[in-house]
């Protein structure tokens, strides 16, 4: 077996192989589009994220950001690996619990948690709720009073840091919709309100500066801001944080142009900065929490499509259409995200043309890959797009009444269907006549 890229392996038959399974065999068994995960790659990435903490001997938690890919099998996998998970809706919470995630390892995020969702979290006795705004404090307080119970909370703040990322996924700046603003004093007022509430145990503080971040500098700046805040809070409010949650956003490799830091290098630099800043501030060392999602799931999956029609206007454009598109991967349309593509049956074939890979949806923006260098394609060829494991299926839609794809886990040469392909009947289940 040879490997032509970090996420692409080729077997002795010259075909793309995923988790030891021939991609053409996957297509024959499960059809297309199909999203295929290399399970061993997920496990290896998790191990690397944990490695730096284990080496340092620090209290920590790696929490899987389940919005990247939410599925019963995924929750089971990360739970078995010792991770927690964060959820941002009642649906994700329901799935996490059904998938076997221990409630005490679940944290609930979101800028507009509905009262029913908060009540569901309280009933499930989850580990903590990451409080995001003053209205949420009121909702939660009312629920806790009615149920005569209490819950642990973590305070999410916007530290005023802008990461080098797409504006839609930048979240740590002052004008973000997420968290209590630090610079205006909102965060101070929120902490006081929480500390005065006997039904809420304030365990720590949280920030998240964005997604798809390649440089560690933003995280180090966040550490500095957060420790500075914790030092102030200890002096002013006699509050000592048990948890310092620095969020996620670690970058993933989508194309050869992307060069993310290895997980253990990223976390080692964060740990070093936390230890030094905490020591300088003369504070007790809190548990360090991080929330990788994309970085765990993203590079582990490849989506397989069947080539259909094409359009050639010489000197103008060459379009190759596949049987999926923005319905199973909206990231190129939404974020102008870049991917690479190749033929699953001959990934090492010489490039013969530059094409635009498009989908079957009735939108001009339904483009998966611009400027794809491919050999000449024919109807029925299987096209592979790697690094589609995050924010593909979870953002999928039934636009144009197209079913969402099947998802499989591949490991040690065996494939397991974990999400079956939707049928036309499935899409009408909620329709009433």
N, C-alpha and C positions, 0 to 999 in steps of 0.2 A: 504494500500500500504506500502511495506517495501522497504528499500534502502540498497543494499549490497556494494555499493561503491559510491564515490562522484558523479560519472556520470551515475550511473545505478540504475534505479527504477524498482520495480516489482509490478504488479497489483494483484488483488484478484484471478485471474486465474492462478497466478504463472508464468506469462510471463513477459518478458522485456517490459517496457513501456517507450515511448519517448514523452515528452510533453503531457502526458495524453492519448496517442494513443497506443493501443496494437501493438507491433512490428509485430505479425503474420498477423494482419489486414493490416498493411502497405505493407507487402510482397504480400499479396493476391491482393491488389489494384494496386501496382506499380511494382511488380516483384523485382528481384535481379540482380546484386548488386544495392542497393539503399542507399544513404547517407541521414540520417534523423537528422535534427537539432531540438533541444529543444529551441524554441525561447525565452521562459521565462528565460532560463539560460543566453542567450546572453544579454538580457536586464538587468538582475541582475548584471552581470559582468561589464557592462558599468556603471551602477549606482555606483558600488564599486570603479571603477577607478576615477569617478568624485567626490566622496564623500570627499576625503581628501582635494582637492582643494576648494570645496565649504565651508568646515569647516574652512579652513585657510583664506578664503576671498581673494584669490589671483587671478590676471588675468591669465587665462590659456586656453589651448585648448587640448582636447583629439582627436587625429587624428587616424582614423582606417587605418591600413596598409593593403590595399586591396589585396596585393599579397597573403595574407593568404587564402582568399576566395572571389573571385570576381564574383558577380552575381547581376542582376538588383534588385532582392528582398533584397539582403543584403545591397546594397547602400541605398535603400529606408529606411530600418530598422535603420541603423546607422545615416542617415540624420535626421530622425524623432526623434532620441534620442539626437540630438543636436551636434553630432560629425562632424568633418571634415573627409577627407580621403586623403591618399597619393596614387599617381599612379606612375607607372614606365614605361609606354609605351603608345603609341597612342591608343591601344586597351583598356587598362584600363581606360584611360581618356574618351574615347567614351562611355564606359559602365557606368562610374560614372555619366556622364552628362545625359545619357538616363535613369539612375536609379533615377534621381531626386536630386542628390547631388548639392547644390548651388555652382556655379563656384568659388565664393570667399572663399569657405572653402576647396578648392582642392589645394594640393601642389604636384609638379611634381619632382620625384626623378629619379635617374638612372645615370650610368657612361658613357653611350653612347647614349644620346638622339639624335635622328636623326633630321636634319633640318625640315623635314616635321612635325615631332611630336612637335617640339618647336613652329613652326608656328601655329599649331592647338591649342596649349595651349595659345598662344598670342591672337589668334582670339576669343577664348572662355573667355578671360579676367579672367583666374583663379587667385586664391589668391596669389600664389608665385611659382617661380621655384627655386628648390634647386640646385644651381650651383655646379658642380662636378669637372670641369677641365678647363684648359685654352682654349682648342679647343671649348668647349661648349660656353664660353664667346664670342668667335669670331662668332660662328654660330648665337647666340642669338642677338648680336649687329647688324649683317647684316640684320636679320629679322626685328628688331625694326626700323632700318633706312628705310628699304623698306616700312614698314607699317606706318611709321611716328607716332609711339606710344611708350609707355614705359611700364615697368612691374616691380613688386616687386620681389626681389630675396633674398634668404637666402644662406649663404656660408657654404657648407659642408666641415668639416675638419676631418682629421684623427689624433686624439689626442695622439696616441702612447700608447694606452691601449689595452691589450689582455685579453678578458674575458674567463672564464672557460667554454668553449663550444667546439663543433666540429670544426675542422679547416676550413671546408667548409663554416661555417656560422659565423666565427669570422671576424669582419669588421673594428675594430677601431685601429688596429696595424699599424705601420709605413709602412709596405709593402703591405697594402690593395690596391685593385684596386679602392676603393671608396675614394673620397674626396681629399682635398689639405692637404699635409703633414705639420704638425705644426713644427716639429723639424728642418727640413731643410730650413725653411723660405718660403716655397711655399705659405702657407696660408697668410702670410703678403703681398706677392706680388700680390696675387689674390684680397685681400681686396683693395689695392691701385688701381688696375686696375678697379675694380667695382665702387669705390668711384669717380673715374675720369670720369665715363661714365654717361652722363646726362639722358640716356634712362633707366637706371637701378637704382631702389631705393633699397638700401641694408637695409633690415629690421632686420637681425640678423644672428645667427650662428647655425649650426646643427652638431651633431655627432651621431654616432650609433656604439656601441662597439661589437655587435654580437646578437645572438639569442639563445633562450632556456637557459636563465641565471637564476639561482636560488638564488644566493647571491647578496645582494645589494651593496657590497663593490666596484665592478667595476663601478657601476653608481655613487657612491660617489666620486671615483677617477676621473671620467669623469667630474663631477661638478667642482671639484677643478681645473682641467686643463683648463676647459672652462672659468671659472671666471678669472683665472690668465691671460688667453689670452685676455679676454675682457678688463681687467684692463690695459694691455699693449697697446691694440689698442686705448683705450681712451686717453692714455698719448701720444702715438706716432702719431696717425692719427686723434685725436679728434672725434672718432667714438663711439657712444653710441648705443648699441643693444636694439631694441624693443622686440626681440624674442630670447629666449634661448631654442632651441629644442634639447632634450636629447635622441631622438629616441625611439626605442622600444626594444624588445628582452626579455620581461618578460617571465619566464618559465611557462610551462604547465605540468599538471599531465597526463602522459601516462600510467604509471604503479604505483603500490603501492610503489615502491622504490622512486618515484619522490615526493618531498615535496616542492612545490613552496610556496613563501610567498603570503598571501592574497593581492589582488591589493591595498587595502587601506593602508596596512602596507608598501608596497613597495613605494607608492607615498608619504606617510607621511614622510618617511625617506629622500627621495629625496628633498621634499619641505623644510624640516628643514635644510638640508645641503646648498641648494641654498640660503635661506634667510640669514644664518650665513655668508657664503662666500661673498655674495653680500654686506652685511653690512660691513664686514671687509675691503672690497676693496673700500668702499665708492662710490658705483655705484648705479644708479637708478634700482629698481627692474624690470626686464623685464617680459614679459609674458612667462610662462613656458609651453612648448609644449611637449607632449609625443606621441608615435606612437604604441600603442599595436595593434597587428593583431592576431597572434596565441593565445594570452592570451584571446582574446574575442571570437574567433571562435572555437579554438581547442577542448576544452572539451565539447562543446555544441552538437557535432554530434557523431553518431554511424553509422558505415557501416554494413549493413546486407547482408550476402552472403548465397547462397545455397550450401550445401555440395554435392560433386559429388563422384569422385573415391578416392580410398585410396591405399597405398602401405605399406605392413608390411614385414620387414625382421627381424625376431625375434633376439633380442640381438644386432641389428644394428641400425634400424631406423623404424619410423612409420610416414608416410606422410598422411595428410588429405588435399585433394584438394578442392578448392571452385571455383565459377564461376567468380571470379574477380582476383585481384592480383596486380602486379607491374604497370599495366596500369591505375589503379585508386588510388594506393598508392605506390609510388616509394620510399618513405622515408626509409623503411627498407633496400632496396638495395643501396640507395644512401648514407645514413648517418648511417647505422646499427641501425636505430631507433627501439626501443622496444615497443611492444604493448601487451595487454592481450586479451584473447578471451573466450567466453562462449556460450552456446546454448541459443538462444532467448526463446525457449519454456520451458526451465527448467534451468534457470541461477543458481539456488541453488542446482542443482544435485551434488552428490558427484563425485569428480575426480577419474577416473579409469585408466587413461593412460597419459603418456607424449608424445605429438606428435609435429610435425612441420607442421604448417598450410602453405600450398603453393597455388599458383595461377595456372592459366591455360596457362600462357605464355611460349614460348619456350626458357626459360633461366633458368639455374640452380640457378641463384640468385633470382628467383621469389619466395621469401619467405616473408610471412606476419608476422608470429609469430614463433619464435623458443622456444622450451620447453614449449608449451602450455599445461596446466593441464586441461583435459576435461573428461567428461563421454564418454562412447563408442558412437561413431557417426555412423550414417547411411545415405545413399544417400537420399537427400531431406530435411535433417535437416537444420535449419536456424542458421548459425553461426553469432554472433555479435562481432564486434571489436569496443570498445568505443574510444573516444578522437581522432576521425579522421576528425575533422572539419577544420583543417588548413593544407594547402599544400598537400591535397589529390586531390580534383577535379581540383584545379588550375594547378597542375603539371601532370594531367592525359594525357594519349596519346592513340592513336589508334593502338598501336603496335600489330602486327599479325592481323590487321583489326578487332579488337574488339571494339565495340561501348563504348563510355563513359557512366557512370551510370546515373540514375535519381537522382534528389535531391529534398527533400521535407522539408518544414517547418512544425513543429508540435507545437501547442499551444492550451491549454485548451481543449484537447480531439479532436481537429480537425487537419487534415492534408491538406496542400496545396502544390501541385506540383509547384516548382519554376524553375526547369530545367528538361525538358523531356529527357527520354533516347534517345540516338542517334539510328538511324536506319542504316542499311547497305547503304541505298540510301544516307543518310546524309554524310556518309564518302566518297562518290564518287562525291559530289557536285562540287568539284574543279578539278576533273579529266577531261582531254580532250582526245578524241579519234582521 
